[in-house]
């Protein structure tokens, strides 16, 4: 399967279906924020992966769009008889530096640890959050709304490096 940088309406449909599947039990079950925590962890990991220009995390982010496009295309065509193939305006997070990359790897590693210790339902929610986040971050609107994230990751990484090197501590 090839990676993609353009999301189609079918891909958006697939992400919306996964989002609704995750929000529906939360909405019907008292709307407690702890029920969205697993989904949020996955979404955060996807946002971190979307900031990566390459590597394994960048590869996973780009290939999620291709998976969503194919699945949404089939679901939309089977359900309605139309072909939801129009492309959406592309978006991308840019500007991640080496110090920000350290924070990204640690954050994704923490989500992976949470996945490993989670129950079956929360594992699905983490994966769903990653899928939805990765797909939505291929669009100009969501990527534009989170354009501050690479700078924040870079700043946090610079703070970690400064603390480790003893900058300003003594």
N, C-alpha and C positions, 0 to 999 in steps of 0.2 A: 504494500500500500504506500502510495506517495504522500509526502507531506503537502500541506497547502498553506497558502498565505491569504487566500480569499475564502470567505465563508459564504455559502449559498443560503437561500431561504430554507432549504431542506435541512441544512446543518443547524440553523437557528431553531427550526421546529424540533429537532432531536434534543437540543439543549433545553428548550422550554418544557418539553415533556418530562425530562429528568428533574428540572427545577420544580415543576408542579407536583411530581411524585414525592419530592422531599418536603415541600411546603404544606401539602394537604394534611398529613398526619399531625404536623405541628399546629396548624390552624384548628383542626378538629379536637386536638388533645389539650386544650387549656392555654396554648400559646406561651409555653415556658421557654425561655431562651436556651436552657440547657439541652433542649431537643434539637436545636439548630447548631449546637457546638461542633458536632462531627462534620456536618456539611460545611460549616465555616472554616474548619481546619483544612479540608480539601480545597476549598476555594482559595484560601490564603497560599497554599502550596502551589496552586496553579498560577496565581499572580506572581509569585516568586519565579516560577519556571518561565513565565511569559517575559520577564525582564532579561532572561538569559539570551544572548545573541546566538548561541550555539551550544555545543556539548550535549550531554544526555538529556538534561532538563529542557533545553531549547528544542531538541529533536522531538521529545514527547509532546511538548506544547504544539508544535507545528503539525504533527501527525494526528493529533486529536481532531483537528478541523477536518481532515480527510475522512476520518471515521464518522464524524457527525454528519458530514455532507452525504455520504453514502447511505447511512441509516435513515436520516431524515428524508432523503429523496425516496427511498423505498416505502417508508411509512406514509408519507404524504400522498404518493402515487396510489398505494393500495387503499388508503382510506377515502380519497376524494376523486381519484381518476385523473388528477392534474399533475403536472410535473413542476414542483417548486424548485427550479434550478437557477433563478436569478441570483447574481452575486451581490453581496452587500459591500459597503465601503469598508476598506481594509484599515486596520489600526495596528499599532505595534508600540510596545514599551521599549524605549532606547535609553542608553546612557549608563548602563551598569559598569562599574569599575571593578578592579581586582579586590579592593577592600569590601565592596558591596557583595561580591561573589562569595566571600567567606560567610557573610550573614545569610545569604540565600541557601547555601549548602547546609548550614546548621539548622535553619528554619525547616527546610524540607526533610532533613534527618529527624527532627523532632516530630513532624507529622507522620513520618514512616514508623517511628516508635509508637506513636499513638495508635496507628493502624494495627500494628502488631499486637498490641494489648487490648484492642477493642473487641467487642462482641460482634456477632454476625451482622446485626442491623446497622451498627455504627460503622463497620467496615464498608458496607454498601453506601452509606451516607458520605463517608470520606471520599470514596471513589467517585460518587455522583457530584460532590462539590468540586473535585478536581476537573471532572469532565465539563461541567457547566462553566466553571471559571475559565478554563482554557479556551473553550469555544467562544464565550462572550468577549474574552480579551483579544480575539481576532477582529473584532468590530471597532470602528473608529470611535464610537460613543463611549464604550466601556474603557477602552485603552486610553482615551482622552481624559476620562474622569479619574483614572488611576495613574496619570502621567507623573505625578509627584512621587510614586513609589520607588523608582530607581534612585532618585536623589536621597530619599530617606534611607534606603538600604546602604547606599554609599556612605552617608553620614554616620550611620550606626557602625559600619565596618571601620571607618576612620577612627571612631571613638574607641573601638576595641583595640585597634592597632596602637593608638596613642596610649591607652592604659597599659598594654603589655610592654611597650617600650619605655614606660615611666615618664611619659610626657606630662609635665605639669604636676606630678605627684609629690615631688620633693623640692 
